[in-house]
Amino acid sequence: KPPTPRSIDLTILRHKGSTVALDAMPETLQAAKAEPTPSLKQMIEMLSRENGRLREELAYRQKLQELGEGLRQEVNYVVDRLRIAVITFRKGQKDLKDFYRIKYKGGDVVHLK
């Protein structure tokens, strides 16, 4: 039994898309039967256009992936620099506490030795 179209299928239909559930609807099946079968030349032209569209989509996605990779590298660099800055700060803070022999209790200075 074919799946029943859900709300997402109907949204896709409104945007001229297709899903398995939509393709299995009786109206869609009847309309497909009524359409004339394209000639071999028409099929080649149609598939060539689709192939060109898919190549463009692939090029777009590859360029988008390259951009994403560049972003990932930049973010990793910034995270590493931030991590180093925090480590440096904490070491400096510890060195200052040790130098001044500061005692802390709950974040407040209790006394200097």
VMD Tcl script that draws the C-alpha trace (Angstrom):
set ca {
  {0.00 0.00 0.00}
  {1.48 3.39 -0.95}
  {2.10 5.92 1.83}
  {-0.55 8.53 2.51}
  {0.59 12.10 1.78}
  {1.41 14.07 4.92}
  {1.51 17.83 5.42}
  {5.18 17.96 4.36}
  {4.26 16.20 1.10}
  {1.60 18.81 0.40}
  {4.08 21.61 1.11}
  {6.50 20.02 -1.35}
  {3.68 19.75 -3.91}
  {2.90 23.49 -3.55}
  {6.55 24.17 -4.44}
  {6.29 22.01 -7.56}
  {8.20 19.14 -5.93}
  {7.52 15.44 -5.77}
  {7.61 12.69 -3.15}
  {6.87 8.96 -3.18}
  {3.54 9.59 -1.45}
  {2.53 12.22 -4.02}
  {3.61 10.04 -6.94}
  {1.43 7.19 -5.62}
  {-1.74 9.31 -5.41}
  {-4.45 8.14 -7.84}
  {-4.64 11.57 -9.53}
  {-0.89 11.59 -10.16}
  {-0.92 8.05 -11.54}
  {-3.83 8.84 -13.89}
  {-2.16 12.03 -15.11}
  {1.08 10.13 -15.79}
  {-0.81 7.56 -17.86}
  {-2.43 10.31 -19.93}
  {0.88 12.01 -20.78}
  {2.35 11.12 -24.16}
  {5.60 9.15 -24.08}
  {8.46 11.44 -25.17}
  {10.52 10.47 -28.19}
  {14.11 9.31 -27.82}
  {15.35 12.73 -28.98}
  {13.13 14.49 -26.43}
  {14.34 12.15 -23.68}
  {17.99 12.84 -24.57}
  {17.36 16.61 -24.54}
  {15.48 16.43 -21.25}
  {18.15 14.27 -19.61}
  {20.93 16.51 -20.97}
  {19.26 19.56 -19.39}
  {18.84 17.67 -16.12}
  {22.48 16.59 -16.27}
  {23.58 20.21 -16.74}
  {21.41 21.33 -13.84}
  {22.86 18.61 -11.62}
  {26.42 19.59 -12.60}
  {25.68 23.20 -11.61}
  {24.20 22.07 -8.32}
  {27.26 19.90 -7.66}
  {29.61 22.83 -8.40}
  {27.59 25.04 -6.04}
  {27.69 22.46 -3.25}
  {31.44 21.89 -3.72}
  {32.12 25.63 -3.46}
  {29.85 25.87 -0.44}
  {31.76 22.99 1.17}
  {35.06 24.79 0.51}
  {33.68 27.91 2.19}
  {32.52 25.82 5.15}
  {35.94 24.20 5.45}
  {37.58 27.64 5.49}
  {35.18 28.72 8.23}
  {35.90 25.56 10.23}
  {39.65 26.19 10.03}
  {39.26 29.82 11.13}
  {37.02 28.84 14.06}
  {39.48 26.14 15.14}
  {42.31 28.70 15.04}
  {40.32 31.18 17.13}
  {39.35 28.47 19.64}
  {42.99 27.42 19.98}
  {44.10 31.03 20.50}
  {41.36 31.56 23.08}
  {42.36 28.36 24.88}
  {45.99 29.55 25.00}
  {44.88 32.99 26.27}
  {42.85 31.41 29.10}
  {45.72 29.08 30.05}
  {48.15 32.03 30.05}
  {45.77 34.09 32.19}
  {45.26 31.29 34.71}
  {49.01 30.67 34.97}
  {49.63 34.38 35.48}
  {46.87 34.50 38.08}
  {48.37 31.52 39.94}
  {51.86 33.04 39.78}
  {50.52 36.31 41.23}
  {48.69 34.49 44.01}
  {51.84 32.53 44.81}
  {54.04 35.65 44.71}
  {51.77 37.64 46.99}
  {50.77 34.56 49.00}
  {47.11 35.44 48.69}
  {44.62 33.21 50.45}
  {41.15 32.99 48.95}
  {37.91 31.88 50.44}
  {34.94 31.69 48.06}
  {36.59 34.11 45.61}
  {37.24 36.81 48.24}
  {40.72 37.71 49.47}
  {40.95 36.61 53.10}
  {44.42 37.92 53.83}
  {47.91 38.49 52.51}
  {50.80 36.76 54.25}
}
mol new
graphics top color blue
foreach p $ca { graphics top sphere $p radius 0.5 }
foreach p [lrange $ca 0 end-1] q [lrange $ca 1 end] { graphics top cylinder $p $q radius 0.2 }
display resetview
